[in-house]
Amino acid sequence: TKHYLTKGPTMALPNKSSRPIKINGISCRWAVSDAPNGKHLLLLQGPESTLKVLVDREIEGMVWLQDAIGHHHCGPITPNWVRQIADMAIDKGWHPNNQKSTTMKITKTGLEPV
C-alpha cells in the first residue's frame, strides 16, 4: 500500500508522488493509492481541502464510472477521469477551497458521500 499524505499542518500531497491538475481553474494535486484487497483510494488535494474517493469497481485494470445523468464508461484512472470525479464531487458539495475534506465512494449510481 502506498501512502501519499505527508504528516504536517496541511497534510499535503508530496510533489514526487502526485500529479498536478486544474479543477475549475484551481491548482490541485492527485494520486491513487493501491490497496491489498484490489481497491483503490483516489486522493485529490485542493488548496484548502482533500477529496478522498474509494474506488472498488475495478475490473481487469479498468474502473466503471457512471455520472449523474446515467451515462457510464469503463477505463483507467486518468486526469480526465479525475476531473469527472471532481465535477461530480463539486455537485455533491465538495470544493477544493472550502476547508472541508470529504470522503466519497463510487457506486452503481455515481459518486456518493461515505
C-alpha positions as CSV (number, residue, x, y, z in Angstrom):
1,T,0.0,0.0,0.0
2,K,1.3,3.4,-0.9
3,H,0.7,6.3,1.5
4,Y,0.7,9.7,-0.2
5,L,-0.2,12.1,2.5
6,T,2.6,13.6,4.5
7,K,2.2,14.4,8.1
8,G,2.2,18.1,8.9
9,P,-0.2,21.0,9.4
10,T,-1.8,20.8,6.0
11,M,-1.5,17.1,5.2
12,A,-0.3,17.9,1.6
13,L,0.4,15.5,-1.2
14,P,4.1,15.4,-2.0
15,N,5.0,16.6,-5.5
16,K,7.1,13.5,-6.3
17,S,4.2,11.0,-5.8
18,S,1.3,13.1,-7.1
19,R,0.3,14.7,-10.3
20,P,-0.9,18.4,-10.9
21,I,-4.4,19.0,-12.2
22,K,-6.6,22.1,-12.6
23,I,-10.1,21.8,-11.2
24,N,-12.3,24.8,-12.3
25,G,-9.1,26.8,-12.7
26,I,-7.8,25.9,-9.2
27,S,-4.4,24.2,-8.9
28,C,-4.8,20.8,-7.2
29,R,-2.8,17.5,-7.0
30,W,-4.0,13.9,-7.2
31,A,-2.7,10.5,-6.6
32,V,-4.0,6.9,-6.4
33,S,-3.2,4.5,-3.6
34,D,-3.3,0.8,-4.2
35,A,-4.9,-1.4,-1.5
36,P,-4.1,-5.1,-1.0
37,N,-7.7,-6.0,-1.4
38,G,-7.8,-4.7,-5.0
39,K,-9.5,-1.5,-4.1
40,H,-8.0,2.0,-4.7
41,L,-8.2,5.3,-2.9
42,L,-8.1,8.5,-5.1
43,L,-6.7,11.5,-3.2
44,L,-7.5,14.9,-4.7
45,Q,-5.8,17.7,-2.8
46,G,-7.0,21.3,-3.3
47,P,-5.6,24.4,-1.6
48,E,-7.9,24.1,1.4
49,S,-9.4,20.6,1.4
50,T,-8.9,17.0,0.3
51,L,-11.3,14.7,-1.5
52,K,-10.9,11.0,-0.8
53,V,-12.7,8.7,-3.2
54,L,-13.0,5.0,-2.6
55,V,-12.7,3.1,-5.9
56,D,-13.7,-0.6,-5.7
57,R,-15.5,-1.1,-9.1
58,E,-12.4,-2.2,-11.0
59,I,-12.4,-5.0,-13.5
60,E,-9.1,-6.0,-15.1
61,G,-7.5,-2.6,-14.6
62,M,-10.5,-0.6,-15.7
63,V,-12.8,1.4,-13.5
64,W,-16.5,1.8,-14.1
65,L,-17.9,5.3,-13.7
66,Q,-21.5,6.4,-14.1
67,D,-22.3,10.1,-14.0
68,A,-25.4,11.7,-12.5
69,I,-27.3,11.5,-15.8
70,G,-26.8,7.8,-16.2
71,H,-24.0,7.7,-18.8
72,H,-21.3,5.2,-17.9
73,H,-17.9,4.2,-19.3
74,C,-15.1,1.9,-18.3
75,G,-11.5,3.0,-18.4
76,P,-8.3,3.5,-16.5
77,I,-7.8,6.3,-13.9
78,T,-6.6,9.2,-15.9
79,P,-6.5,13.0,-15.5
80,N,-9.8,13.3,-17.4
81,W,-11.4,10.7,-15.2
82,V,-10.2,12.6,-12.1
83,R,-11.7,15.8,-13.5
84,Q,-15.0,14.0,-13.9
85,I,-14.9,12.7,-10.3
86,A,-14.1,16.3,-9.1
87,D,-17.0,17.7,-11.1
88,M,-19.3,15.1,-9.5
89,A,-18.0,15.8,-6.1
90,I,-18.5,19.5,-6.5
91,D,-22.1,18.8,-7.5
92,K,-22.3,16.9,-4.1
93,G,-20.9,19.8,-2.1
94,W,-17.2,19.4,-2.1
95,H,-14.9,22.2,-3.3
96,P,-11.1,22.5,-3.3
97,N,-11.2,25.8,-1.5
98,N,-13.9,25.2,1.2
99,Q,-11.7,24.0,4.1
100,K,-13.9,20.8,4.3
101,S,-12.3,17.5,3.5
102,T,-14.7,14.8,2.2
103,T,-14.7,11.1,1.6
104,M,-16.9,9.6,-1.1
105,K,-17.4,6.3,-2.8
106,I,-18.1,5.3,-6.4
107,T,-21.4,3.3,-6.5
108,K,-23.6,1.9,-9.3
109,T,-25.4,5.2,-9.5
110,G,-22.4,7.6,-9.3
111,L,-20.5,9.3,-6.5
112,E,-21.9,9.2,-3.0
113,P,-20.7,10.5,0.4
114,V,-19.5,7.9,2.8
